[in-house]
Amino acid sequence: MRNNLLLIGSFVAASLAAAVPADAQIYSWRDDAGTLVLSNNPREGTAPVLSYAVPKTDAVRATRSAPAAQGRLYDEVIVEHSKMHNIRPDLVRAVVQVESAFNPYAVSPKGAQGLMQLMPATARALGVSNPFNPLDNIRGGVRYLRQLLDRYDNDEVLALAAYNAGPEAVAKYGQKVPPYRETRNYVTKVNEIAGAPPSKPAPQVYRGADVTADGRVIPKYTDKKPQ
């Protein structure tokens, strides 16, 4: 088996080193002995193979469809939990992109883990048993982001700053983005990817009036709808 692997590795290395024609395609199958065979010609006696272009390449095709971006693999669960916690999905996607580049096995130098880079203590508090499980990690990460948005009255900038540097750092600097280069760059990158949040509609103002004892009418304005 080891010899087979070495042979395959040599074949792949040689293939990558050679110039690849515009419609190059690699076919693979296992022969009667179970050995993996790689060839630029299809196996004799088989039906034509349906193949797909590989994203961001002009010369290589594969027999399995590949998404244009790895993030699409997790889009369904991102949308599901974003709606559950009333967060715009674009914000969650941007957090995942900046935190881990959609690598579910990412580990930071500080020990943050998974797609949304949860610290072990945070993951435990959120009930995330396996931070390297994409579904579990996104579930916990979106829930944590919702907690931060609630804490800062839906201020996305402060919530992102706290996600990166911790709520204690935000409090230390008077409920403002800490002057850490990493945190400020983080907030900027996430916002660039996510885009600006939808603007809030202007509050409705209602006009009323109070009548004084001497009959004067004094206009009164309020944001509460009259009963």
Backbone hydrogen bonds in HBPLUS format (Angstrom, degrees):
<---DONOR---> <-ACCEPTOR-->    atom                        ^
c    i                          cat <-CA-CA->   ^        H-A-AA   ^      H-
h    n   atom  resd res      DA  || num        DHA   H-A  angle D-A-AA Bond
n    s   type  num  typ     dist DA aas  dist angle  dist       angle   num
A0005-LEU N   A0001-MET O   2.97 MM   4  6.32 156.3  2.03 149.4 155.5     1
A0006-LEU N   A0002-ARG O   2.88 MM   4  6.19 156.4  1.94 151.0 157.6     2
A0007-LEU N   A0003-ASN O   2.88 MM   4  6.09 156.1  1.93 146.9 153.6     3
A0008-ILE N   A0004-ASN O   2.85 MM   4  6.13 158.8  1.90 150.8 156.6     4
A0009-GLY N   A0005-LEU O   2.83 MM   4  6.01 162.6  1.86 149.7 154.8     5
A0010-SER N   A0006-LEU O   2.93 MM   4  6.14 156.6  1.99 147.2 153.0     6
A0011-PHE N   A0007-LEU O   2.95 MM   4  6.18 155.6  2.01 145.2 152.4     7
A0012-VAL N   A0008-ILE O   2.87 MM   4  6.15 163.2  1.90 157.6 161.3     8
A0013-ALA N   A0009-GLY O   2.94 MM   4  6.09 165.7  1.96 148.4 152.7     9
A0014-ALA N   A0010-SER O   2.90 MM   4  6.05 160.9  1.94 147.8 153.1    10
A0015-SER N   A0011-PHE O   2.87 MM   4  6.07 152.9  1.95 145.3 153.5    11
A0016-LEU N   A0012-VAL O   2.90 MM   4  6.14 159.3  1.94 155.1 159.7    12
A0017-ALA N   A0013-ALA O   3.00 MM   4  6.16 146.5  2.12 143.3 152.6    13
A0018-ALA N   A0014-ALA O   3.09 MM   4  6.24 138.7  2.27 142.8 152.3    14
A0024-ALA N   A0021-PRO O   3.15 MM   3  5.25 153.2  2.23 122.5 117.2    15
A0027-TYR N   A0039-SER O   2.67 MM  12  5.26 175.8  1.67 170.3 169.1    16
A0039-SER N   A0027-TYR O   2.90 MM  12  5.26 158.2  1.94 150.7 155.9    17
A0029-TRP N   A0037-VAL O   3.07 MM   8  5.37 147.1  2.18 142.2 151.6    18
A0037-VAL N   A0029-TRP O   2.68 MM   8  5.37 166.6  1.70 171.2 176.0    19
A0031-ASP N   A0035-THR O   2.99 MM   4  5.50 155.2  2.05 147.6 149.6    20
A0034-GLY N   A0031-ASP O   2.88 MM   3  5.25 161.9  1.91 115.8 121.3    21
A0052-TYR N   A0062-ALA O   2.70 MM  10  5.37 160.0  1.74 159.4 166.4    22
A0062-ALA N   A0052-TYR O   2.86 MM  10  5.37 160.7  1.90 153.9 158.8    23
A0054-VAL N   A0060-VAL O   3.34 MM   6  6.08 157.8  2.39 153.7 147.2    24
A0057-THR N   A0054-VAL O   3.21 MM   3  5.82 135.3  2.42 147.9 144.2    25
A0072-ARG N   A0069-ALA O   3.06 MM   3  5.84 158.2  2.11 120.0 125.1    26
A0073-LEU N   A0070-GLN O   2.98 MM   3  5.74 157.3  2.03 120.9 127.1    27
A0074-TYR N   A0071-GLY O   3.07 MM   3  5.68 148.8  2.17 114.5 121.7    28
A0075-ASP N   A0072-ARG O   3.31 MM   3  4.91 163.9  2.34  96.6 101.4    29
A0078-ILE N   A0074-TYR O   2.99 MM   4  6.17 154.5  2.06 153.5 161.7    30
A0079-VAL N   A0075-ASP O   2.91 MM   4  6.07 166.0  1.93 155.1 157.8    31
A0080-GLU N   A0076-GLU O   2.98 MM   4  6.16 159.7  2.03 144.8 151.0    32
A0081-HIS N   A0077-VAL O   3.07 MM   4  6.19 172.4  2.08 149.2 150.2    33
A0082-SER N   A0078-ILE O   2.90 MM   4  5.90 148.0  2.00 144.9 154.8    34
A0083-LYS N   A0079-VAL O   2.99 MM   4  6.11 163.5  2.02 150.4 153.7    35
A0084-MET N   A0080-GLU O   3.09 MM   4  6.28 152.8  2.17 139.6 147.8    36
A0085-HIS N   A0081-HIS O   3.07 MM   4  6.19 144.0  2.20 139.5 146.8    37
A0087-ILE N   A0082-SER O   2.83 MM   5  4.83 167.3  1.85 139.7 144.0    38
A0086-ASN N   A0083-LYS O   3.24 MM   3  4.87 164.4  2.27  97.7 102.2    39
A0091-LEU N   A0088-ARG O   3.02 MM   3  5.67 137.8  2.21 117.2 127.0    40
A0093-ARG N   A0089-PRO O   2.87 MM   4  6.14 168.2  1.89 161.8 164.9    41
A0094-ALA N   A0090-ASP O   3.04 MM   4  6.12 155.3  2.10 138.8 145.5    42
A0095-VAL N   A0091-LEU O   3.00 MM   4  6.27 153.3  2.07 146.6 153.6    43
A0096-VAL N   A0092-VAL O   2.98 MM   4  6.29 164.9  2.01 156.8 160.1    44
A0097-GLN N   A0093-ARG O   2.89 MM   4  6.12 158.8  1.94 149.1 155.5    45
A0098-VAL N   A0094-ALA O   2.97 MM   4  6.16 167.6  1.99 152.9 155.1    46
A0099-GLU N   A0095-VAL O   2.81 MM   4  5.83 158.4  1.85 150.7 157.9    47
A0100-SER N   A0096-VAL O   2.94 MM   4  5.80 171.2  1.95 149.5 152.3    48
A0101-ALA N   A0097-GLN O   2.90 MM   4  4.23 135.2  2.11 113.3 123.5    49
A0103-ASN N   A0100-SER O   3.03 MM   3  5.34 142.4  2.17 107.0 117.0    50
A0106-ALA N   A0103-ASN O   3.19 MM   3  5.45 163.1  2.22 120.0 119.1    51
A0114-GLY N   A0106-ALA O   2.86 MM   8  5.13 137.0  2.04 159.0 158.2    52
A0108-SER N   A0112-ALA O   2.91 MM   4  5.14 156.3  1.97 141.0 148.9    53
A0111-GLY N   A0108-SER O   2.90 MM   3  5.12 159.2  1.95 110.2 117.2    54
A0113-GLN N   A0118-LEU O   2.92 MM   5  5.17 159.5  1.96 121.5 126.4    55
A0118-LEU N   A0113-GLN O   2.91 MM   5  5.17 142.1  2.06 149.2 138.2    56
A0117-GLN N   A0114-GLY O   3.12 MM   3  4.95 160.0  2.16 103.2 108.7    57
A0122-THR N   A0119-MET O   2.98 MM   3  5.21 113.7  2.43 105.5 121.9    58
A0123-ALA N   A0119-MET O   2.83 MM   4  6.06 162.9  1.86 164.4 170.4    59
A0124-ARG N   A0120-PRO O   2.97 MM   4  6.22 159.4  2.01 149.0 154.0    60
A0125-ALA N   A0121-ALA O   3.04 MM   4  6.27 159.0  2.08 145.4 151.0    61
A0126-LEU N   A0122-THR O   3.01 MM   4  6.23 138.4  2.19 144.4 155.6    62
A0126-LEU N   A0123-ALA O   3.17 MM   3  5.12 128.3  2.45  93.6 107.2    63
A0128-VAL N   A0123-ALA O   2.82 MM   5  4.96 163.3  1.85 155.1 150.0    64
A0127-GLY N   A0124-ARG O   3.05 MM   3  5.05 158.1  2.10 103.4 110.2    65
A0133-ASN N   A0130-ASN O   2.99 MM   3  5.50 165.4  2.01 119.7 123.3    66
A0137-ASN N   A0133-ASN O   2.85 MM   4  5.96 163.8  1.88 165.8 171.4    67
A0138-ILE N   A0134-PRO O   2.95 MM   4  6.02 167.1  1.97 149.0 152.3    68
A0139-ARG N   A0135-LEU O   3.02 MM   4  6.09 161.0  2.06 143.4 149.4    69
A0140-GLY N   A0136-ASP O   3.04 MM   4  6.22 164.9  2.06 147.2 150.7    70
A0141-GLY N   A0137-ASN O   2.77 MM   4  5.89 162.1  1.80 151.7 157.8    71
A0142-VAL N   A0138-ILE O   2.90 MM   4  5.88 169.2  1.91 153.6 155.8    72
A0143-ARG N   A0139-ARG O   3.21 MM   4  6.28 154.7  2.28 138.3 145.6    73
A0144-TYR N   A0140-GLY O   2.93 MM   4  6.16 154.0  2.00 148.0 155.0    74
A0145-LEU N   A0141-GLY O   2.93 MM   4  6.18 156.9  1.99 146.7 153.1    75
A0146-ARG N   A0142-VAL O   2.96 MM   4  6.19 149.7  2.05 145.3 153.1    76
A0147-GLN N   A0143-ARG O   3.06 MM   4  6.38 150.6  2.15 144.0 151.6    77
A0148-LEU N   A0144-TYR O   3.05 MM   4  6.41 152.5  2.13 148.8 155.8    78
A0149-LEU N   A0145-LEU O   2.94 MM   4  6.21 154.8  2.01 146.6 153.8    79
A0150-ASP N   A0146-ARG O   2.93 MM   4  6.16 156.2  1.98 149.8 156.0    80
A0151-ARG N   A0147-GLN O   2.99 MM   4  6.19 150.0  2.08 139.2 147.9    81
A0152-TYR N   A0148-LEU O   3.04 MM   4  6.29 144.4  2.17 146.6 154.8    82
A0154-ASN N   A0149-LEU O   2.59 MM   5  4.40 170.5  1.60 149.9 147.6    83
A0153-ASP N   A0150-ASP O   3.40 MM   3  5.17 161.7  2.44 106.9 104.4    84
A0155-ASP N   A0152-TYR O   2.97 MM   3  5.42 147.4  2.08 113.2 123.1    85
A0159-ALA N   A0155-ASP O   3.00 MM   4  6.21 159.4  2.05 152.8 159.5    86
A0160-LEU N   A0156-GLU O   2.85 MM   4  5.99 157.3  1.90 149.5 154.8    87
A0161-ALA N   A0157-VAL O   2.97 MM   4  6.19 154.5  2.04 144.1 151.7    88
A0162-ALA N   A0158-LEU O   2.90 MM   4  6.10 155.4  1.96 147.4 153.7    89
A0163-TYR N   A0159-ALA O   2.87 MM   4  6.07 144.5  2.00 139.6 150.3    90
A0164-ASN N   A0160-LEU O   3.04 MM   4  6.26 147.7  2.14 144.5 151.8    91
A0165-ALA N   A0161-ALA O   2.79 MM   4  5.90 173.5  1.80 156.5 158.4    92
A0166-GLY N   A0162-ALA O   2.70 MM   4  4.24 135.6  1.90 112.9 124.3    93
A0169-ALA N   A0166-GLY O   3.14 MM   3  5.57 128.8  2.41 108.9 120.0    94
A0170-VAL N   A0166-GLY O   3.42 MM   4  6.84 155.3  2.49 147.7 154.3    95
A0171-ALA N   A0167-PRO O   2.96 MM   4  6.21 159.4  2.00 151.9 157.4    96
A0172-LYS N   A0168-GLU O   2.89 MM   4  6.05 150.4  1.98 143.4 152.1    97
A0173-TYR N   A0169-ALA O   3.31 MM   4  6.54 141.2  2.47 140.6 148.0    98
A0175-GLN N   A0170-VAL O   2.85 MM   5  4.97 129.2  2.11 138.4 145.1    99
A0174-GLY N   A0171-ALA O   3.11 MM   3  5.23 140.3  2.28 121.3 115.3   100
A0184-ARG N   A0180-TYR O   2.99 MM   4  6.22 168.6  2.00 160.1 163.2   101
A0185-ASN N   A0181-ARG O   2.88 MM   4  5.98 162.0  1.91 153.3 158.6   102
A0186-TYR N   A0182-GLU O   2.87 MM   4  6.00 149.5  1.96 142.6 152.0   103
A0187-VAL N   A0183-THR O   2.96 MM   4  6.22 165.1  1.98 154.5 156.5   104
A0188-THR N   A0184-ARG O   3.06 MM   4  6.20 161.1  2.09 144.4 149.9   105
A0189-LYS N   A0185-ASN O   2.89 MM   4  6.07 163.4  1.91 151.5 155.7   106
A0190-VAL N   A0186-TYR O   3.00 MM   4  6.19 171.8  2.01 158.2 160.1   107
A0191-ASN N   A0187-VAL O   3.03 MM   4  6.13 162.7  2.06 147.3 152.5   108
A0192-GLU N   A0188-THR O   2.92 MM   4  6.10 149.7  2.01 147.3 155.9   109
A0193-ILE N   A0189-LYS O   3.07 MM   4  6.33 154.8  2.14 150.0 155.8   110
A0194-ALA N   A0190-VAL O   2.82 MM   4  5.96 167.6  1.84 156.0 160.1   111
A0195-GLY N   A0191-ASN O   2.82 MM   4  5.45 144.8  1.95 136.7 144.9   112
A0206-TYR N   A0222-THR O   2.68 MM  16  5.28 178.1  1.68 167.8 168.5   113
A0222-THR N   A0206-TYR O   2.90 MM  16  5.28 155.2  1.97 148.5 156.2   114
A0208-GLY N   A0220-LYS O   2.56 MM  12  4.85 163.7  1.58 165.0 165.2   115
A0220-LYS N   A0208-GLY O   2.81 MM  12  4.85 158.9  1.86 124.4 121.2   116
A0210-ASP N   A0218-ILE O   2.82 MM   8  5.11 159.0  1.86 143.5 148.9   117
A0218-ILE N   A0210-ASP O   2.71 MM   8  5.11 175.1  1.71 162.2 163.9   118
A0212-THR N   A0216-ARG O   2.82 MM   4  5.22 162.6  1.85 153.9 158.0   119
A0215-GLY N   A0212-THR O   2.98 MM   3  5.24 159.9  2.02 112.1 115.2   120
